[in-house]
Structures are given as structure tokens and as C-alpha cells.
Amino acid sequence: MQARPPRVVTAALLLPLSVIQADVPGDAPMHAIETKEIERRGVELVLAAEHALGRTPVEQAFNNPGFDVLAHRDGEDRSGSR
């Protein structure tokens, strides 16, 4: 077994509301509504995007801590090896 450096393939930028508050309409809801439907649409979009990138996505269990979709490139096992 050989240790390999981590490979970053995706990134996200999270901003506090105070940074963008001037751009948020005054009537915008501050709390999520219809969260199950929105979550489902988000997971479906991620699955489609992963397929489009040539990866094999697998939806994770609802109570999986950390992420909703695990994806690997076609021809790779889940550890990232070929």
C-alpha cells in the first residue's frame, strides 16, 4: 500500500449572510421551506452532473453524515485505485 496525496476535485465557497445581505430581496424567506423536495432536486442535479462528468455516482443513505452522493470515475474502485 502506498500513501498518495489528496486530490481535490470539487470546492465550495460558503459566505455568511452579512456579506451578501444587501443583494437579498427584503421578502426572501430566511428559513428553508419544502426542504425534502428541494433536497431531492439537489441530489438529482448532483447525480446528473456526476454522470455528465463521466463518473459513477451512488446516492448515500439519508442519515449518512457528511455527503449525499459518492462518485468515482468509471474504471476506478471506490478507493480511487485503477
C-alpha angles and dihedrals in degrees: 000000000000126000114233128193115257117267117218111210101161137030136185132200116216118193130189114246090245090068095058101023093112089060095049114096113244092239095051112122113248094203127058118256127192088017097169093055093045092047091051092051090049093051091047090052092050091049090051092047092050091050090049089054091054096255131129108235123198119195111231128222115284092244094049107129115231109012144026101209131041114197135182133180117263108267094028126103117228093270091062095252121133 
